[in-house]
């Protein structure tokens, strides 16, 4: 069947895809329409699974473990119902510091357990996509939160940062924080203002000293 074809067997694609109503011929095999290993593309819909060889599973878990360990934060979402275009937009919004990927839940649970993130297992169910964040987790959380506001099909599930569990509410609170860049800019502004105040104070000292000396001389003259 030309509409049912297995796609590439890559461990974790950076672009999970649940293709919406599109004719089969219109779907190109580009990085934006490649699905996770174990899935088939059936006339524009995700369906079916194929069995992974044991060696493939071992390799898949190993790479997931590496991704979990390398990430400063991981954020779990449900992407059911999002189109290719919406997911592409989301990935662009996350930028280069985050990889948005779909992995088999069973393998992701094994990898999470190996790195001490067992608590993620309860949310590694259903159509789950993982954002592996390297660097600033606040910006990634903001992007996911804002995208979910405009696209209710995206649901924030949970996450982890520095080995600690983040609930869905915790991810939202993380998104409400100011980013490192904003905090640095504010700190720089405060420092600049303090330096300006110090410079003014130092410049005022000689003038104040001269006025004090003149006042003493006047008093001495009056006393004489």
KENUKOL-72991 format. One line per 3 residues: number of its first residue (from 1); their letters; for each residue x, y, z of N, C-alpha, C. Coordinates in nm, 2 decimals, decimal comma. Atoms other than C-alpha are relative to their C-alpha. Layout:
BEGIN
NUM	a	X Y Z X Y Z X Y Z ~ ...
***
This chain:
BEGIN
1	xxx	0,09 -0,12 0,00 0,00 0,00 0,00 0,09 0,12 0,00 ~ -0,09 -0,12 0,01 0,17 0,33 -0,11 -0,03 0,10 0,11 ~ 0,03 -0,09 -0,11 -0,01 0,51 0,17 0,05 -0,05 0,13
4	xxx	-0,05 0,05 -0,13 0,14 0,29 0,44 0,14 -0,04 -0,02 ~ -0,14 0,02 0,02 0,51 0,31 0,45 0,08 0,02 0,13 ~ -0,08 -0,02 -0,12 0,76 0,27 0,74 0,09 0,12 -0,03
7	xxx	-0,09 -0,11 0,01 0,96 0,58 0,80 0,13 -0,03 0,06 ~ -0,13 0,03 -0,04 1,32 0,61 0,90 0,01 -0,04 0,14 ~ -0,02 0,06 -0,14 1,45 0,43 1,21 0,10 0,08 0,07
10	xxx	-0,09 -0,08 -0,08 1,62 0,72 1,38 -0,05 0,00 0,14 ~ 0,04 0,01 -0,14 1,63 0,72 1,76 -0,10 0,11 0,04 ~ 0,09 -0,11 -0,04 1,48 1,06 1,84 0,00 0,11 -0,10
13	xxx	0,01 -0,11 0,10 1,36 1,30 1,58 -0,03 0,13 0,07 ~ 0,02 -0,12 -0,06 1,36 1,66 1,67 -0,14 0,06 -0,02 ~ 0,13 -0,05 0,04 1,01 1,71 1,52 -0,10 -0,11 0,01
16	xxx	0,11 0,10 -0,01 0,73 1,49 1,65 -0,11 0,05 -0,09 ~ 0,10 -0,04 0,10 0,45 1,49 1,40 -0,13 -0,08 0,02 ~ 0,13 0,07 0,02 0,08 1,41 1,41 -0,06 0,08 -0,11
19	xxx	0,04 -0,07 0,12 -0,01 1,51 1,06 -0,15 0,01 0,00 ~ 0,15 -0,02 0,00 -0,36 1,65 1,02 -0,05 -0,04 -0,14 ~ 0,06 0,04 0,12 -0,59 1,60 0,73 0,08 0,05 -0,12
22	xxx	-0,07 -0,03 0,12 -0,36 1,60 0,43 0,01 -0,12 -0,09 ~ -0,01 0,12 0,09 -0,35 1,38 0,12 0,14 -0,06 0,01 ~ -0,13 0,07 -0,02 -0,08 1,12 0,13 0,11 0,05 -0,10
25	xxx	-0,10 -0,04 0,10 0,09 1,24 -0,19 0,06 0,14 0,04 ~ -0,04 -0,13 -0,03 0,12 1,59 -0,04 0,11 0,00 0,11 ~ -0,09 0,01 -0,11 0,33 1,47 0,25 0,14 -0,03 -0,04
28	xxx	-0,13 0,03 0,04 0,70 1,50 0,18 0,08 -0,06 0,11 ~ -0,09 0,07 -0,10 0,97 1,29 0,35 0,11 0,10 0,04 ~ -0,09 -0,10 -0,04 1,14 1,59 0,50 0,02 -0,01 0,15
31	xxx	-0,02 0,00 -0,15 1,28 1,64 0,86 -0,12 0,04 0,07 ~ 0,12 -0,05 -0,07 0,95 1,80 0,94 -0,11 -0,10 0,00 ~ 0,11 0,10 0,01 0,74 1,49 0,85 0,05 -0,14 0,04
34	xxx	-0,05 0,13 -0,05 0,97 1,21 0,98 -0,05 -0,02 0,14 ~ 0,06 0,04 -0,13 0,81 1,03 1,27 0,10 -0,09 0,07 ~ -0,09 0,09 -0,08 0,96 0,83 1,55 0,00 -0,14 -0,05
37	xxx	-0,01 0,14 0,03 1,07 0,48 1,50 -0,11 -0,08 0,06 ~ 0,11 0,08 -0,05 0,79 0,23 1,54 -0,14 0,05 -0,04 ~ 0,13 -0,05 0,05 0,52 0,44 1,37 0,00 -0,01 -0,15
40	xxx	0,02 -0,01 0,15 0,38 0,44 1,02 -0,08 0,12 -0,03 ~ 0,08 -0,11 0,05 0,24 0,72 0,82 -0,10 -0,06 -0,10 ~ 0,11 0,05 0,08 -0,10 0,62 0,68 -0,08 0,11 -0,06
43	xxx	0,08 -0,11 0,07 -0,24 0,87 0,43 -0,01 0,12 0,09 ~ 0,00 -0,13 -0,08 -0,15 1,16 0,66 -0,03 -0,02 0,15 ~ 0,04 0,02 -0,14 -0,23 0,99 1,00 0,10 -0,10 0,06
46	xxx	-0,08 0,09 -0,07 -0,02 0,82 1,26 -0,07 -0,13 0,03 ~ 0,07 0,12 -0,04 -0,11 0,46 1,30 0,10 -0,12 -0,01 ~ -0,08 0,13 0,00 0,04 0,11 1,37 0,13 0,02 0,07
49	xxx	-0,13 0,01 -0,05 0,36 0,01 1,52 0,08 -0,12 -0,06 ~ -0,07 0,12 0,04 0,64 -0,21 1,42 0,10 -0,03 0,11 ~ -0,08 0,04 -0,11 0,85 -0,41 1,65 0,15 0,04 -0,02
52	xxx	-0,14 -0,04 0,00 1,20 -0,28 1,74 0,08 -0,12 0,04 ~ -0,09 0,11 -0,04 1,49 -0,52 1,75 0,06 0,04 0,13 ~ -0,06 -0,02 -0,13 1,65 -0,56 2,09 0,12 0,10 0,00
55	xxx	-0,12 -0,08 0,01 1,97 -0,40 1,98 -0,04 0,15 -0,03 ~ 0,05 -0,14 0,02 1,77 -0,09 1,85 -0,05 0,06 0,13 ~ 0,05 -0,05 -0,12 1,60 -0,06 2,18 0,11 0,04 0,10
58	xxx	-0,11 -0,03 -0,09 1,93 -0,07 2,37 0,07 0,13 -0,04 ~ -0,07 -0,12 0,05 2,08 0,19 2,14 -0,09 0,13 0,03 ~ 0,10 -0,11 -0,02 1,76 0,41 2,17 0,01 0,04 0,15
61	xxx	-0,01 -0,04 -0,14 1,77 0,40 2,55 0,13 0,07 0,04 ~ -0,13 -0,06 -0,02 2,14 0,48 2,55 0,00 0,14 -0,04 ~ -0,01 -0,14 0,05 2,09 0,79 2,34 -0,10 0,09 0,08
64	xxx	0,09 -0,08 -0,09 1,79 0,90 2,55 0,07 0,03 0,13 ~ -0,07 -0,02 -0,12 2,00 0,86 2,86 0,10 0,12 -0,02 ~ -0,09 -0,11 0,03 2,26 1,08 2,70 -0,07 0,14 -0,01
67	xxx	0,08 -0,12 0,01 2,00 1,34 2,62 -0,05 0,05 0,13 ~ 0,04 -0,04 -0,14 1,86 1,34 2,97 0,11 0,06 0,08 ~ -0,11 -0,04 -0,08 2,20 1,38 3,12 0,06 0,13 -0,05
70	xxx	-0,06 -0,12 0,06 2,31 1,66 2,88 -0,09 0,12 0,02 ~ 0,10 -0,11 -0,01 1,99 1,86 2,94 0,01 0,07 0,13 ~ 0,01 -0,08 -0,13 1,97 2,14 3,20 -0,14 -0,01 0,05
73	xxx	0,14 0,02 -0,04 1,59 2,08 3,20 -0,06 -0,09 -0,10 ~ 0,08 0,07 0,10 1,34 1,85 3,04 -0,14 0,03 0,03 ~ 0,14 -0,04 -0,01 0,98 1,95 2,98 -0,09 -0,09 -0,08
76	xxx	0,08 0,10 0,07 0,71 1,70 2,89 -0,13 0,07 -0,04 ~ 0,12 -0,05 0,05 0,41 1,79 2,68 -0,08 -0,10 -0,08 ~ 0,08 0,08 0,08 0,12 1,63 2,51 -0,03 0,08 -0,13
79	xxx	0,01 -0,07 0,13 0,10 1,72 2,14 -0,12 -0,05 -0,09 ~ 0,10 0,06 0,08 -0,21 1,53 2,03 -0,09 0,11 -0,07 ~ 0,08 -0,09 0,08 -0,39 1,71 1,75 0,07 0,11 -0,07
82	xxx	-0,07 -0,10 0,07 -0,12 1,95 1,65 0,04 -0,04 -0,14 ~ -0,03 0,03 0,14 -0,05 1,98 1,28 0,15 0,02 -0,02 ~ -0,14 -0,02 0,04 0,29 1,97 1,11 0,05 0,14 0,01
85	xxx	-0,04 -0,14 0,00 0,29 2,34 1,06 0,01 0,06 0,14 ~ 0,00 -0,05 -0,14 0,21 2,41 1,43 0,12 -0,05 0,07 ~ -0,12 0,05 -0,07 0,49 2,18 1,55 0,12 0,06 -0,06
88	xxx	-0,12 -0,07 0,06 0,73 2,34 1,31 0,01 0,14 0,06 ~ 0,00 -0,13 -0,06 0,63 2,68 1,45 0,05 -0,01 0,14 ~ -0,04 0,02 -0,14 0,68 2,55 1,80 0,15 -0,02 0,01
91	xxx	-0,15 0,03 0,00 1,03 2,41 1,72 0,08 0,13 -0,03 ~ -0,07 -0,12 0,03 1,13 2,74 1,57 0,00 0,09 0,12 ~ 0,01 -0,08 -0,12 1,01 2,92 1,88 0,10 -0,04 0,11
94	xxx	-0,09 0,05 -0,11 1,22 2,70 2,11 0,14 0,03 -0,03 ~ -0,14 -0,04 0,03 1,53 2,79 1,92 0,10 -0,12 0,01 ~ -0,11 0,09 0,01 1,87 2,62 1,92 0,03 -0,06 0,14
97	xxx	-0,03 0,05 -0,14 1,88 2,56 2,30 -0,09 -0,11 0,05 ~ 0,10 0,10 -0,04 1,60 2,31 2,30 -0,02 -0,10 -0,11 ~ 0,03 0,11 0,10 1,54 1,98 2,11 -0,14 -0,05 0,04
100	xxx	0,14 0,05 -0,02 1,17 1,89 2,09 -0,01 -0,13 -0,07 ~ -0,01 0,13 0,06 1,15 1,52 2,04 -0,11 -0,10 0,05 ~ 0,09 0,10 -0,04 0,92 1,22 2,05 0,08 -0,13 0,01
103	xxx	-0,06 0,14 -0,01 1,04 0,88 2,18 -0,10 -0,09 0,05 ~ 0,09 0,10 -0,06 0,87 0,56 2,27 -0,01 0,01 0,15 ~ 0,01 -0,02 -0,15 0,73 0,60 2,62 0,07 -0,11 0,08
106	xxx	-0,07 0,11 -0,08 0,86 0,26 2,73 0,15 0,02 0,01 ~ -0,14 -0,03 0,00 1,21 0,35 2,63 0,04 0,12 0,08 ~ -0,03 -0,12 -0,08 1,19 0,70 2,77 -0,01 -0,02 0,15
109	xxx	0,02 0,03 -0,14 1,07 0,56 3,10 0,13 -0,07 0,05 ~ -0,12 0,07 -0,04 1,37 0,32 3,11 0,12 0,10 0,01 ~ -0,11 -0,10 0,00 1,61 0,61 3,03 -0,01 0,10 0,12
112	xxx	0,02 -0,09 -0,12 1,45 0,84 3,29 0,04 -0,07 0,13 ~ -0,03 0,08 -0,12 1,48 0,57 3,55 0,16 -0,01 0,02 ~ -0,14 0,02 -0,01 1,85 0,52 3,47 0,07 0,13 0,05
115	xxx	-0,06 -0,12 -0,04 1,93 0,89 3,52 -0,06 0,06 0,13 ~ 0,05 -0,04 -0,13 1,73 0,91 3,85 -0,12 0,09 -0,01 ~ 0,12 -0,08 0,02 1,42 1,08 3,70 -0,12 -0,09 -0,01
118	xxx	0,11 0,10 0,00 1,18 0,80 3,78 -0,14 0,07 0,01 ~ 0,13 -0,07 -0,02 0,90 1,05 3,87 -0,06 0,04 -0,14 ~ 0,05 -0,04 0,13 0,87 1,13 3,49 -0,09 -0,11 -0,06
121	xxx	0,07 0,12 0,06 0,73 0,78 3,43 -0,15 0,02 -0,01 ~ 0,14 -0,01 -0,01 0,38 0,87 3,53 -0,06 0,09 -0,11 ~ 0,05 -0,09 0,11 0,36 1,14 3,25 0,05 -0,05 -0,13
124	xxx	-0,05 0,05 0,12 0,54 0,93 2,99 -0,10 -0,10 -0,05 ~ 0,11 0,08 0,05 0,21 0,80 2,86 -0,07 0,08 -0,11 ~ 0,07 -0,07 0,10 0,01 0,88 2,55 0,10 0,08 -0,09
127	xxx	-0,09 -0,07 0,10 0,14 1,11 2,27 0,08 0,11 0,07 ~ -0,08 -0,10 -0,08 0,42 1,28 2,47 0,13 0,04 -0,08 ~ -0,12 -0,05 0,06 0,69 1,50 2,33 0,09 0,06 0,11
130	xxx	-0,09 -0,05 -0,10 1,00 1,60 2,53 0,08 0,11 -0,05 ~ -0,09 -0,11 0,03 1,18 1,93 2,52 0,12 -0,02 0,09 ~ -0,12 0,01 -0,07 1,54 1,87 2,61 0,07 0,13 -0,01
133	xxx	-0,05 -0,14 -0,01 1,67 2,21 2,72 0,14 0,01 0,04 ~ -0,14 -0,03 -0,03 2,03 2,31 2,71 0,02 0,15 0,02 ~ -0,02 -0,14 -0,03 2,10 2,64 2,88 -0,12 0,06 0,08
136	xxx	0,11 -0,08 -0,08 1,81 2,88 2,98 -0,13 -0,07 -0,01 ~ 0,13 0,07 -0,01 1,51 2,67 3,09 -0,12 0,09 0,00 ~ 0,11 -0,09 -0,02 1,30 2,98 3,16 -0,06 0,04 -0,14
139	xxx	0,05 -0,04 0,13 1,28 3,08 2,79 -0,07 -0,11 -0,07 ~ 0,07 0,11 0,06 1,19 2,73 2,68 -0,14 -0,02 0,06 ~ 0,13 0,01 -0,07 0,91 2,72 2,95 -0,09 0,11 -0,05
142	xxx	0,09 -0,11 0,05 0,78 3,06 2,83 -0,05 -0,03 -0,14 ~ 0,05 0,03 0,14 0,77 2,94 2,47 -0,11 -0,10 0,00 ~ 0,10 0,10 -0,01 0,58 2,63 2,56 -0,13 0,05 0,06
145	xxx	0,12 -0,05 -0,07 0,34 2,81 2,79 -0,08 0,09 -0,10 ~ 0,06 -0,10 0,09 0,27 3,09 2,53 -0,06 -0,07 -0,12 ~ 0,05 0,07 0,11 0,23 2,84 2,25 -0,13 -0,08 0,04
148	xxx	0,12 0,07 -0,05 -0,02 2,64 2,46 -0,12 0,09 0,02 ~ 0,12 -0,09 -0,01 -0,23 2,95 2,52 -0,06 0,02 -0,13 ~ 0,06 -0,02 0,13 -0,27 3,00 2,15 -0,04 -0,13 -0,07
151	xxx	0,03 0,13 0,06 -0,29 2,63 2,07 -0,03 -0,10 0,11 ~ 0,04 0,09 -0,11 -0,48 2,44 2,34 0,03 -0,15 -0,02 ~ -0,03 0,14 0,02 -0,40 2,11 2,18 0,14 -0,04 0,07
154	xxx	-0,13 0,03 -0,07 -0,05 2,14 2,34 -0,03 0,01 0,15 ~ 0,03 0,00 -0,14 -0,07 2,05 2,70 0,13 -0,02 0,08 ~ -0,12 0,02 -0,09 0,21 2,10 2,96 -0,03 -0,11 0,10
157	xxx	0,02 0,11 -0,09 0,25 1,78 3,16 0,08 0,01 0,12 ~ -0,09 0,00 -0,11 0,55 1,80 3,38 0,14 0,03 -0,05 ~ -0,14 -0,01 0,04 0,93 1,82 3,38 0,09 -0,02 0,11
160	xxx	-0,10 0,02 -0,11 1,25 1,81 3,57 0,11 0,11 -0,03 ~ -0,11 -0,10 0,01 1,53 2,07 3,64 0,09 -0,03 0,12 ~ -0,10 0,03 -0,10 1,85 2,00 3,83 -0,04 -0,12 0,08
163	xxx	0,03 0,12 -0,07 1,72 1,66 3,92 -0,13 0,01 0,08 ~ 0,13 -0,02 -0,07 1,40 1,80 4,08 -0,12 -0,01 -0,09 ~ 0,12 0,02 0,08 1,05 1,73 3,97 -0,07 0,13 -0,01
166	xxx	0,08 -0,12 0,03 0,84 2,00 3,81 -0,14 -0,05 -0,04 ~ 0,14 0,03 0,04 0,46 1,97 3,80 -0,03 0,09 -0,12 ~ 0,05 -0,09 0,11 0,26 2,13 3,52 0,00 0,14 0,05
169	xxx	0,01 -0,13 -0,06 0,20 2,42 3,76 0,15 0,06 0,02 ~ -0,14 -0,04 -0,02 0,58 2,43 3,83 0,06 0,05 -0,13 ~ -0,05 -0,05 0,13 0,65 2,46 3,46 -0,05 0,14 -0,03
172	xxx	0,06 -0,13 0,02 0,41 2,75 3,44 0,07 0,11 0,09 ~ -0,07 -0,09 -0,09 0,58 2,92 3,74 0,14 0,03 -0,05 ~ -0,13 -0,02 0,06 0,92 2,87 3,58 -0,01 0,09 -0,12
175	xxx	0,02 -0,09 0,11 0,78 3,04 3,27 -0,02 0,15 0,04 ~ 0,03 -0,14 -0,06 0,68 3,34 3,49 0,12 0,07 0,05 ~ -0,12 -0,07 -0,04 1,03 3,40 3,60 0,07 0,08 -0,11
178	xxx	-0,07 -0,08 0,09 1,25 3,65 3,44 0,13 -0,08 -0,05 ~ -0,11 0,07 0,05 1,52 3,51 3,21 0,13 0,05 0,05 ~ -0,14 -0,04 -0,05 1,89 3,52 3,29 0,04 0,13 -0,07
181	xxx	-0,04 -0,12 0,08 1,94 3,78 3,01 -0,07 0,13 0,06 ~ 0,07 -0,12 -0,05 1,67 4,01 3,16 0,06 0,03 0,14 ~ -0,06 -0,03 -0,13 1,82 3,97 3,51 0,13 0,06 -0,01
184	xxx	-0,14 -0,06 0,02 2,17 4,04 3,39 -0,01 0,15 -0,05 ~ 0,02 -0,14 0,05 2,04 4,35 3,20 -0,04 0,09 0,12 ~ 0,04 -0,08 -0,12 1,87 4,47 3,52 0,11 0,03 0,09
187	xxx	-0,12 -0,01 -0,09 2,18 4,40 3,73 0,10 0,10 -0,06 ~ -0,09 -0,09 0,07 2,39 4,59 3,47 -0,05 0,15 0,02 ~ 0,06 -0,14 -0,02 2,15 4,89 3,49 0,01 0,05 0,14
190	xxx	-0,02 -0,04 -0,14 2,16 4,89 3,87 0,15 0,04 0,03 ~ -0,14 -0,03 -0,02 2,54 4,87 3,86 0,04 0,13 -0,06 ~ -0,03 -0,12 0,07 2,56 5,15 3,61 -0,05 0,12 0,08
193	xxx	0,05 -0,11 -0,08 2,34 5,37 3,83 0,08 0,02 0,12 ~ -0,09 -0,01 -0,12 2,55 5,29 4,14 0,13 0,06 -0,03 ~ -0,13 -0,05 0,04 2,87 5,37 3,95 -0,02 0,15 -0,02
196	xxx	0,03 -0,14 0,03 2,71 5,70 3,84 -0,02 0,08 0,13 ~ 0,01 -0,06 -0,13 2,61 5,78 4,20 0,13 0,02 0,07 ~ -0,14 -0,01 -0,06 2,96 5,70 4,32 0,08 0,10 -0,06
199	xxx	-0,08 -0,10 0,07 3,12 5,91 4,06 -0,04 0,14 0,04 ~ 0,05 -0,13 -0,04 2,89 6,20 4,15 0,05 0,04 0,14 ~ -0,04 -0,03 -0,14 2,98 6,16 4,52 0,15 0,03 0,01
202	xxx	-0,14 -0,03 0,00 3,35 6,15 4,45 0,03 0,14 -0,06 ~ -0,02 -0,13 0,06 3,33 6,46 4,23 -0,05 0,11 0,10 ~ 0,05 -0,10 -0,09 3,13 6,64 4,50 0,09 0,01 0,12
205	xxx	-0,09 -0,01 -0,11 3,39 6,56 4,77 0,09 0,12 0,00 ~ -0,09 -0,12 0,00 3,65 6,82 4,66 -0,07 0,13 0,02 ~ 0,08 -0,12 -0,01 3,38 7,09 4,63 -0,04 0,02 0,14
208	xxx	0,04 -0,01 -0,14 3,25 7,01 4,97 0,11 0,03 0,09 ~ -0,12 -0,03 -0,08 3,60 7,01 5,12 0,04 0,15 -0,01 ~ -0,03 -0,14 0,02 3,67 7,35 4,97 -0,09 0,09 0,08
211	xxx	0,10 -0,08 -0,07 3,35 7,49 5,11 0,02 0,00 0,15 ~ -0,03 0,02 -0,14 3,43 7,35 5,45 0,12 0,08 0,05 ~ -0,12 -0,07 -0,03 3,77 7,50 5,45 -0,02 0,15 0,00
214	xxx	0,03 -0,14 0,01 3,64 7,84 5,34 -0,09 0,04 0,12 ~ 0,08 -0,03 -0,12 3,38 7,83 5,62 0,08 0,01 0,12 ~ -0,09 -0,01 -0,11 3,65 7,76 5,87 0,08 0,13 0,00
217	xxx	-0,08 -0,12 0,01 3,86 8,04 5,75 -0,08 0,13 0,04 ~ 0,08 -0,11 -0,03 3,57 8,28 5,77 -0,02 0,01 0,16 ~ 0,02 0,01 -0,14 3,50 8,17 6,13 0,13 0,05 0,07
220	xxx	-0,12 -0,04 -0,07 3,87 8,22 6,22 0,02 0,15 -0,02 ~ -0,02 -0,14 0,03 3,87 8,56 6,06 -0,09 0,08 0,10 ~ 0,10 -0,07 -0,09 3,56 8,66 6,26 0,05 0,00 0,15
223	xx	-0,05 0,01 -0,14 3,72 8,53 6,58 0,12 0,09 0,03 ~ -0,11 -0,09 -0,01 4,03 8,73 6,52 -0,04 0,15 0,01
***
